[in-house]
Amino acid sequence: MNSLYDREILYRYFFNFDPVDTAEDSIYIDRITLEETNRVRRGMGLPEIRKNENKNIRDKEPGPRKMSNQAR
């Protein structure tokens, strides 16, 4: 999978979004909302994602941290 053509197929979903930033001139950083995601998914013939299906890790409350046996 080293050809540009293969990468374009693999990541074509993300070509539908405008990056908000870049890192090292070759890594694109996207901030994608649920509404944008579903717009693109509809256009690609994919099922929409429901709001409760898409839990972002930032939405979760931090729980108690478990210590490993070595740290005790």
PAMI-464453 format. One record per atom (N, C-alpha, C, CB): residue in three letters; x, y, z. Coordinates in pm, whole numbers, padded with zeros to 5 digits, always signed. Glycine has a CB too. Layout:
BEGIN
AlaXYZ...
REM end
This chain:
BEGIN
Met+00082-00120+00000Met+00000+00000+00000Met+00085+00126+00000Met-00093+00000+00120Asn+00184+00132-00081Asn+00271+00247-00083Asn+00236+00349-00189Asn+00410+00204-00101Ser+00145+00317-00275Ser+00115+00412-00382Ser+00018+00519-00335Ser+00058+00338-00504Leu+00029+00636-00394Leu-00060+00746-00361Leu-00205+00709-00389Leu-00021+00872-00440Tyr-00228+00632-00495Tyr-00363+00591-00530Tyr-00427+00512-00416Tyr-00363+00507-00659Asp-00353+00418-00357Asp-00407+00339-00246Asp-00440+00426-00126Asp-00308+00229-00206Arg-00356+00522-00097Arg-00381+00612+00016Arg-00503+00699-00009Arg-00258+00701+00043Glu-00521+00742-00133Glu-00638+00823-00164Glu-00767+00745-00141Glu-00632+00872-00309Ile-00768+00618-00176Ile-00886+00535-00153Ile-00908+00515-00003Ile-00871+00398-00223Leu-00800+00489+00069Leu-00809+00461+00212Leu-00859+00581+00290Leu-00674+00418+00265Tyr-00817+00701+00253Tyr-00851+00821+00329Tyr-00947+00914+00258Tyr-00727+00896+00363Arg-01016+00868+00155Arg-01100+00958+00077Arg-01212+01022+00160Arg-01161+00883-00040Tyr-01255+00956+00265Tyr-01358+01010+00354Tyr-01315+01148+00406Tyr-01383+00913+00473Phe-01188+01161+00442Phe-01141+01286+00502Phe-01118+01397+00401Phe-01013+01260+00576Phe-01117+01366+00273Phe-01105+01469+00171Phe-01229+01558+00167Phe-01081+01406+00034Asn-01337+01516+00232Asn-01460+01593+00235Asn-01460+01704+00339Asn-01577+01501+00259Phe-01354+01713+00419Phe-01346+01812+00526Phe-01229+01905+00503Phe-01334+01742+00664Asp-01242+02029+00553Asp-01133+02125+00545Asp-01052+02118+00674Asp-01187+02270+00520Pro-00921+02095+00664Pro-00841+02087+00785Pro-00835+02223+00856Pro-00699+02039+00752Val-00829+02219+00989Val-00820+02342+01067Val-00674+02379+01091Val-00893+02326+01201Asp-00584+02284+01073Asp-00442+02310+01096Asp-00360+02200+01030Asp-00411+02319+01247Thr-00230+02221+01026Thr-00139+02118+00978Thr-00023+02105+01075Thr-00087+02152+00835Ala+00039+01990+01073Ala+00159+01964+01151Ala+00265+01915+01056Ala+00132+01861+01266Glu+00381+01979+01060Glu+00492+01938+00973Glu+00456+01942+00825Glu+00538+01799+01010Asp+00365+02026+00786Asp+00326+02048+00645Asp+00266+01927+00574Asp+00445+02093+00570Ser+00253+01814+00641Ser+00198+01698+00571Ser+00091+01625+00650Ser+00309+01601+00538Ile+00070+01663+00774Ile-00034+01600+00857Ile-00146+01701+00874Ile+00023+01553+00997Tyr-00264+01665+00829Tyr-00378+01755+00837Tyr-00457+01726+00964Tyr-00468+01742+00713Ile-00497+01831+01033Ile-00572+01819+01157Ile-00714+01867+01128Ile-00507+01902+01273Asp-00811+01779+01152Asp-00951+01810+01128Asp-01026+01821+01260Asp-01016+01703+01038Arg-01124+01906+01264Arg-01219+01911+01376Arg-01354+01890+01311Arg-01211+02050+01458Ile-01410+01772+01329Ile-01529+01731+01255Ile-01646+01719+01351Ile-01505+01597+01182Thr-01754+01791+01321Thr-01874+01783+01403Thr-01959+01664+01360Thr-01956+01915+01393Leu-02051+01628+01445Leu-02142+01518+01414Leu-02226+01552+01290Leu-02233+01488+01533Glu-02267+01677+01279Glu-02347+01719+01164Glu-02267+01706+01034Glu-02396+01863+01181Glu-02140+01747+01036Glu-02055+01733+00918Glu-02032+01586+00884Glu-01920+01803+00939Thr-02011+01507+00988Thr-01991+01364+00968Thr-02110+01302+00897Thr-01966+01294+01101Asn-02229+01332+00945Asn-02349+01273+00885Asn-02376+01326+00745Asn-02470+01300+00974Arg-02343+01451+00718Arg-02357+01505+00582Arg-02271+01425+00484Arg-02318+01655+00578Val-02147+01401+00522Val-02056+01327+00435Val-02099+01181+00425Val-01912+01336+00488Arg-02140+01122+00536Arg-02183+00982+00534Arg-02305+00963+00443Arg-02216+00934+00677Arg-02400+01058+00449Arg-02517+01050+00359Arg-02472+01055+00214Arg-02617+01165+00388Gly-02378+01144+00185Gly-02328+01157+00048Gly-02255+01033-00001Gly-02238+01275+00038Met-02199+00956+00093Met-02127+00834+00056Met-02215+00710+00066Met-02005+00817+00146Gly-02343+00730+00101Gly-02434+00617+00112Gly-02414+00536+00239Gly-02418+00527-00007Leu-02355+00596+00341Leu-02332+00528+00468Leu-02439+00568+00568Leu-02192+00560+00523Pro-02468+00484+00667Pro-02569+00521+00768Pro-02516+00633+00857Pro-02608+00399+00854Glu-02609+00714+00906Glu-02571+00824+00995Glu-02533+00770+01132Glu-02686+00925+01007Ile-02457+00850+01204Ile-02421+00818+01342Ile-02514+00896+01432Ile-02269+00851+01372Arg-02577+00827+01526Arg-02664+00896+01622Arg-02580+00961+01730Arg-02767+00797+01684Lys-02633+01063+01792Lys-02558+01141+01891Lys-02502+01053+02003Lys-02646+01250+01950Asn-02581+00964+02058Asn-02535+00881+02170Asn-02436+00775+02128Asn-02652+00816+02236Glu-02426+00748+01999Glu-02330+00649+01947Glu-02189+00705+01945Glu-02370+00605+01806Asn-02179+00835+01937Asn-02050+00900+01914Asn-02002+00969+02042Asn-02060+01001+01799Lys-01967+00892+02143Lys-01920+00950+02268Lys-01772+00983+02255Lys-01944+00855+02387Asn-01742+01109+02271Asn-01604+01154+02267Asn-01542+01131+02404Asn-01595+01304+02226Ile-01417+01097+02409Ile-01352+01070+02537Ile-01355+01193+02627Ile-01208+01025+02514Arg-01357+01312+02568Arg-01363+01434+02648Arg-01499+01451+02716Arg-01334+01556+02562Asp-01602+01381+02668Asp-01735+01392+02727Asp-01748+01310+02854Asp-01840+01348+02628Lys-01654+01221+02878Lys-01664+01131+02993Lys-01599+01194+03115Lys-01598+00996+02961Glu-01660+01172+03229Glu-01603+01219+03354Glu-01487+01129+03393Glu-01710+01223+03466Pro-01378+01187+03441Pro-01267+01102+03483Pro-01306+01022+03607Pro-01141+01186+03511Gly-01272+00897+03606Gly-01301+00811+03719Gly-01177+00793+03805Gly-01353+00675+03672Pro-01190+00715+03911Pro-01074+00691+03996Pro-00968+00614+03919Pro-01114+00614+04123Arg-00844+00647+03943Arg-00734+00581+03875Arg-00698+00454+03949Arg-00612+00673+03863Lys-00676+00348+03874Lys-00638+00221+03932Lys-00486+00214+03934Lys-00699+00102+03854Met-00433+00170+04046Met-00289+00154+04057Met-00249+00013+04016Met-00241+00185+04199Ser-00139+00004+03946Ser-00090-00128+03910Ser-00031-00194+04034Ser+00015-00121+03795Asn-00014-00325+04027Asn+00043-00398+04141Asn+00184-00351+04172Asn+00044-00549+04113Gln+00258-00307+04070Gln+00395-00262+04092Gln+00399-00128+04168Gln+00468-00248+03958Ala+00297-00045+04151Ala+00296+00086+04215Ala+00253+00080+04360Ala+00206+00179+04139Arg+00199-00032+04404Arg+00148-00043+04541Arg+00256-00070+04640Arg+00046-00149+04552
REM end
